[in-house]
Amino acid sequence: MKLSLYRMATTLGGPLIRLYLNKRLKRGKEDPKRFDERLGIASLPRPDGKLVWFHAASVGESLSILTLVQRIIDDIPNCTVLVTTGTVTSARLMSERLPKGALHQYVPVDRVSYIRRFLEHWKPDMALWVESEFWPNLVIETRASAVPMVVLNGRMSLSSYEGWLKNRAMIQRILSSFPLVLAQSQTDGERFSDLGAKTVEVPGNLKLAAAPLPVNDTALRALQTSVGERPLWLAASTHPGEELICAKVHKGLKSRVKNPLTIIVPRHPERGEDIAQELSKDLTVHRRSADETIKSETDIYIADTLGELGVFYRLSDIVFIGKTLKGVGGQNPIEPAQLGCALIFGPDMSNFEDTAQVLSHAGGARTVQNQQELLSAVEELMNNQENRINAAIAGQKVAKAQADVLDRIMDALTPYLNQEHGEQHART
């Protein structure tokens, strides 16, 4: 679609957009108490002083920026950070995790009038787009407001790259608004450059610089007591279809390992009840959101709660990364690697391609192609403590080797953070 047609459609299609938003509201996909924010109506006053705006798509992206948000607040005097996201889950997590000096708002829907209302209220001094969340009107109107913009932790998956190749005119117009793209990896950087980005640097993946996931020590101790000495493995951030595979793996383990325990953390916790119904036909399944505990007879424990991955990564030495056997692209493997987990991937880790390769080459992770290979990998790691420990140590080394990513990103951002509002726009 041509950019001019997109802008016209989103301008004239106001009633249809409102109808779409109302349907999302009824399905619980929008926050009824803060719905006006999606229309660009702020629910908070703009603080005095400099304001740096991060826009992140959803949970993973918003969590990845927390260390950088804190660094900017610490390093830039009289600076407030505004984080926008588009999902109810990410908003809930930001309310719990954002440091003092940072605010959260829902991003306005990509309609010019909503965006102008948002920009007129917040008047950001700088905007950072996280990964690849390029809403055309949002980008164009932000540039028109003379706000310096940088793509942060830029990611360009192969499917997105191929899609944009068919619409080069639009992506070139969008990318021309960014004087700098900070890409996650060399592969991402090359794709951004080919699509028309002006200046591309590759400081590394910001997710590798994130602090270890938080933990509730009381909850962890209670789980450790419930588990006792049982061998266990964790399937993290699973997507539809993977839970059934994990259940079949568990059945295979029961004939090879004494009293194994499988813990499943679904990517979307609201699926917990449906997963339990599917798996409980011939297995004993308990759910965390129902206040059920791990018992000696528990086969599968579904951790269908929000924000507890840090607890479960610390509980389990063996972690399978979901969205890699079913679904596309995988999830962040550095989070469990930081915490000493031996990792297993399915064949599709395209969202973290370079990181997955480094982990695999270092011996911190292994790739499986199907259910049978997953069963073999889990069994081998359960039965071979030396291999399990060596994989965990290798993964931690990879994570620690990336610790200076945050410094490199701050070095690249500092000239823009120090600019006065409008200065960058005048130069571009």
C-alpha positions in Angstrom: 0.0 0.0 0.0 1.2 3.5 -0.8 1.9 5.7 2.2 -0.5 8.4 0.9 -3.3 5.8 0.7 -2.6 4.5 4.2 -2.8 8.0 5.6 -6.0 8.7 3.8 -7.6 5.5 4.9 -6.7 6.0 8.6 -8.0 9.6 8.4 -11.3 8.8 6.7 -11.8 5.5 8.5 -12.3 7.0 12.0 -15.7 5.4 12.6 -14.3 1.9 11.6 -11.3 2.4 13.8 -13.6 3.2 16.8 -15.7 0.2 16.0 -12.6 -2.0 16.0 -11.4 -0.6 19.3 -14.8 -1.1 20.9 -14.8 -4.7 19.8 -11.3 -5.1 21.4 -12.6 -3.4 24.5 -15.4 -6.0 24.8 -13.0 -8.8 24.4 -10.7 -7.5 27.2 -8.0 -6.5 24.8 -8.2 -2.8 25.8 -8.1 -1.2 29.2 -11.5 0.3 30.0 -10.1 2.7 32.6 -7.4 4.0 30.3 -9.2 3.7 26.9 -8.8 7.4 26.1 -5.1 7.0 26.0 -5.6 5.0 22.8 -7.2 8.1 21.4 -4.2 10.2 22.3 -5.8 11.7 25.4 -3.2 11.6 28.2 -4.2 10.4 31.7 -1.2 12.0 33.3 0.3 15.5 33.2 3.6 16.1 31.4 6.4 16.6 34.0 8.7 19.6 33.6 12.1 19.1 32.1 13.4 16.8 29.4 11.2 13.9 28.4 12.6 10.8 26.5 9.9 8.6 24.9 10.3 4.9 24.3 7.8 3.1 22.2 7.8 -0.7 22.6 5.2 -3.1 21.1 4.4 -5.4 24.0 5.8 -7.4 26.9 9.2 -8.6 25.6 10.2 -5.3 24.1 9.1 -3.3 27.1 10.9 -5.5 29.5 14.1 -5.3 27.5 14.4 -1.6 27.9 14.2 -1.4 31.7 18.0 -1.2 32.3 18.4 1.5 29.7 15.4 3.5 31.1 17.1 3.4 34.5 20.5 4.4 33.0 18.9 7.4 31.2 17.2 8.6 34.4 20.4 8.2 36.3 22.6 9.9 33.8 20.4 12.7 32.4 19.6 15.5 34.9 15.9 16.5 35.3 14.8 13.8 32.8 11.6 11.8 32.7 11.1 8.7 30.6 7.8 7.9 29.0 7.2 4.3 27.8 4.3 3.5 25.5 3.0 0.0 24.7 -0.1 -1.3 23.1 -1.2 -4.3 25.2 -2.9 -4.7 28.6 -0.4 -7.2 29.8 2.6 -4.9 29.1 0.9 -2.0 30.8 0.4 -4.2 33.9 4.0 -5.2 33.9 5.3 -1.6 33.4 3.3 -0.5 36.4 5.2 -3.0 38.5 8.7 -2.7 36.9 9.3 0.9 35.7 11.7 2.7 37.9 11.0 6.0 39.7 11.1 8.8 37.1 9.4 6.8 34.4 5.8 6.8 33.3 3.6 4.5 31.1 0.9 5.4 28.6 -0.9 3.3 26.0 0.3 4.2 22.5 -2.3 6.1 20.5 -3.9 4.2 17.6 -2.2 5.0 14.3 -4.6 7.8 13.2 -3.2 11.3 12.6 -5.6 13.2 14.9 -4.9 10.8 17.9 -1.2 11.0 17.4 -1.1 14.8 17.1 -3.1 15.0 20.4 -0.6 12.7 22.0 2.5 14.7 20.8 1.0 18.1 21.6 0.6 17.0 25.2 3.8 15.1 25.8 6.2 17.1 23.7 9.0 14.5 23.8 12.6 15.7 23.4 13.6 12.4 21.9 11.9 9.2 20.7 13.3 5.7 20.7 11.5 3.0 18.6 12.2 -0.4 20.1 12.9 -3.2 17.6 10.6 -2.8 14.6 7.3 -1.3 15.7 6.9 1.1 12.7 3.4 2.6 12.7 3.6 4.9 9.6 1.6 7.8 10.9 3.2 7.7 14.3 6.7 7.9 12.7 5.8 10.7 10.2 4.0 12.9 12.7 6.7 12.5 15.3 9.3 13.6 12.8 7.1 16.5 11.7 7.0 17.6 15.4 10.8 18.0 15.2 11.5 15.1 17.6 14.9 13.3 17.1 14.2 9.6 16.5 16.4 6.5 16.8 15.6 2.9 16.2 16.7 1.0 19.3 17.6 -2.7 19.3 16.4 -2.8 15.8 15.2 -6.2 14.6 14.3 -7.1 11.1 13.2 -10.8 10.7 13.5 -12.5 7.4 9.7 -12.5 6.9 9.5 -8.7 7.7 12.4 -8.0 5.4 10.9 -9.9 2.5 7.5 -8.2 3.2 9.1 -4.7 3.1 11.0 -5.5 -0.1 7.6 -5.6 -1.8 6.8 -2.2 -0.4 10.2 -0.4 -0.6 8.7 3.1 -1.1 6.9 3.0 2.3 9.7 1.6 4.3 12.2 4.0 2.8 10.0 6.9 3.7 9.7 5.5 7.3 13.4 4.8 7.7 14.4 8.1 6.3 12.9 9.7 9.5 15.5 8.0 11.6 19.0 9.5 11.5 20.3 6.4 13.4 19.4 2.7 13.6 21.0 0.7 16.4 20.6 -2.9 15.2 20.6 -6.1 17.4 22.9 -8.0 15.1 24.9 -7.8 11.9 22.1 -9.6 10.0 19.5 -7.1 11.2 21.8 -4.2 10.4 22.4 -5.4 6.8 18.6 -5.7 6.3 17.9 -2.2 7.6 20.7 -0.8 5.4 19.3 -2.6 2.3 15.8 -1.2 3.0 17.1 2.4 3.1 18.2 3.2 6.7 20.6 6.2 6.7 23.1 5.2 9.4 23.2 1.8 11.0 25.3 0.7 13.9 25.4 -2.7 15.6 26.2 -2.2 19.4 24.6 -5.5 20.2 21.3 -6.8 21.6 19.9 -4.7 24.4 18.2 -7.8 25.8 21.6 -9.2 26.6 22.3 -6.3 28.9 19.0 -6.8 30.9 19.3 -7.4 34.6 18.3 -11.0 35.6 14.6 -11.4 35.9 13.2 -10.6 39.4 12.3 -13.2 41.9 10.0 -13.6 44.9 12.2 -15.5 47.3 9.3 -16.7 49.4 7.6 -18.1 46.3 10.8 -19.8 45.1 11.4 -21.4 48.5 7.9 -22.7 48.6 8.2 -24.2 45.2 11.6 -25.8 46.0 10.0 -27.4 49.0 7.1 -28.8 47.0 9.4 -30.2 44.3 11.9 -31.7 46.6 14.4 -33.9 44.8 12.2 -34.6 41.8 13.9 -34.2 38.4 12.2 -31.4 36.5 12.3 -29.5 33.3 10.6 -26.2 32.2 8.9 -25.3 29.0 8.9 -21.5 28.9 6.7 -19.2 26.9 4.9 -22.0 25.1 2.5 -21.4 22.2 -0.6 -23.4 21.1 0.4 -27.0 20.1 3.6 -27.0 22.2 1.9 -27.9 25.4 0.6 -31.1 23.9 4.1 -31.9 22.7 5.4 -31.3 26.3 2.8 -33.6 27.7 3.8 -36.4 25.3 7.5 -35.8 26.3 6.5 -36.1 29.9 4.8 -39.5 29.2 8.0 -40.7 27.6 10.1 -39.5 30.6 7.9 -41.4 33.0 9.2 -44.7 31.7 12.9 -43.5 31.7 13.3 -41.2 34.7 12.0 -41.7 38.3 9.0 -39.4 39.1 9.7 -36.5 36.6 8.0 -33.1 36.8 7.1 -31.0 33.8 6.4 -27.3 34.3 4.8 -25.3 31.6 4.8 -21.5 31.5 2.4 -20.5 28.6 3.3 -17.3 26.8 -0.3 -16.1 27.4 -1.3 -17.0 30.9 -5.1 -16.7 30.1 -4.7 -20.0 28.2 -3.9 -21.9 31.4 -7.4 -23.4 32.0 -7.7 -24.6 28.4 -4.3 -26.2 28.5 -5.1 -27.9 31.8 -8.3 -29.4 30.3 -6.4 -30.6 27.2 -3.7 -32.3 29.2 -5.6 -33.6 32.2 -7.3 -36.5 30.3 -4.5 -38.9 31.2 -2.1 -36.8 33.3 -2.4 -35.2 36.7 -2.3 -31.4 36.1 -2.2 -28.6 38.6 -2.5 -24.8 37.9 -0.7 -22.0 39.7 -3.4 -19.4 39.0 -5.9 -21.7 40.8 -3.7 -21.7 43.9 -2.9 -25.4 43.3 0.5 -26.6 44.6 2.9 -29.1 43.3 2.1 -32.5 44.9 3.9 -35.8 44.7 1.4 -37.0 42.1 1.6 -33.9 39.9 2.7 -34.7 36.4 2.4 -31.2 34.9 2.4 -27.9 36.7 1.0 -25.0 34.6 2.5 -21.7 35.8 -0.3 -19.6 34.3 0.6 -16.4 36.2 2.2 -13.1 35.1 5.7 -12.0 35.8 7.1 -15.2 37.5 9.5 -16.5 34.9 12.4 -15.4 37.1 11.1 -17.7 39.8 10.7 -20.7 37.5 14.0 -20.2 35.7 15.7 -20.4 39.1 13.7 -23.5 40.0 14.7 -25.5 36.9 18.1 -26.4 35.5 16.7 -27.4 32.1 14.6 -25.0 30.0 13.0 -25.5 26.6 12.3 -22.2 24.8 8.8 -22.1 23.4 7.6 -20.7 20.1 10.2 -22.8 18.4 8.4 -26.1 17.7 5.0 -24.4 17.1 4.8 -20.7 16.3 7.6 -18.7 14.8 10.7 -17.1 16.0 11.3 -18.1 19.6 11.7 -16.1 22.8 14.6 -14.5 24.6 17.2 -17.2 25.5 19.5 -14.9 27.5 17.1 -14.6 30.4 17.4 -18.3 31.4 21.0 -18.4 30.3 21.8 -15.7 32.8 20.3 -17.8 35.6 22.3 -21.0 34.9 19.8 -23.0 32.8 20.8 -25.6 30.2 18.8 -24.6 27.1 16.9 -26.5 24.4 15.5 -24.8 21.3 13.2 -26.0 18.5 14.3 -25.4 14.9 12.9 -21.8 14.7 14.8 -19.2 16.7 14.7 -16.6 14.0 13.7 -13.8 16.4 17.1 -14.4 18.2 19.0 -16.0 15.4 22.5 -14.6 16.1 22.2 -15.1 19.9 20.9 -18.6 19.5 23.9 -19.5 17.2 26.4 -18.1 19.7 24.8 -20.0 22.6 24.7 -23.2 20.5 28.3 -22.9 19.4 29.4 -22.3 23.0 27.6 -25.4 24.2 25.0 -23.6 26.2 22.1 -24.7 24.0 21.0 -27.5 21.8 18.5 -27.6 18.9 15.8 -30.3 18.5 13.7 -30.8 15.5 10.7 -32.6 16.9 9.0 -34.2 19.9 11.2 -37.3 20.0 14.4 -35.3 19.9 13.1 -33.0 22.7 12.4 -36.1 24.8 15.9 -37.4 24.2 17.5 -34.0 25.0 15.5 -33.6 28.3 16.2 -37.2 29.3 20.0 -36.8 28.6 20.2 -33.6 30.6 18.3 -35.0 33.5 20.5 -38.1 33.7 23.9 -36.4 33.0 24.6 -33.8 35.7 28.1 -33.0 34.2 26.6 -32.1 30.8 23.8 -30.1 32.4 26.3 -28.1 34.5 28.7 -27.5 31.5 25.8 -26.2 29.4 24.6 -23.9 32.1 28.2 -22.5 32.6 28.6 -22.0 28.8 25.3 -20.1 28.6 26.2 -17.9 31.5 29.5 -17.0 29.9 27.8 -15.9 26.7 25.4 -13.8 28.7 28.2 -12.1 30.7 30.3 -11.5 27.6 27.5 -9.1 26.4 27.5 -7.0 29.6 28.9 -3.9 27.9 26.1 -3.7 25.4 24.4 -1.0 27.5 27.5 1.2 27.5 27.8 1.0 23.7 24.2 1.9 23.3 24.5 4.8 25.7 27.5 6.1 23.8 25.6 6.0 20.5 22.5 7.8 22.1 24.3 10.5 24.1 24.6 13.0 21.2 20.8 12.8 20.7 20.0 12.8 24.3 22.0 16.0 24.7 20.3 17.8 21.9 17.7 20.5 22.4 14.2 19.8 21.0 14.1 20.6 17.3 17.8 20.7 16.7 17.9 17.3 14.9 14.9 18.1 12.8 16.6 21.3 11.6 19.6 19.3 10.5 17.7 16.6 8.7 
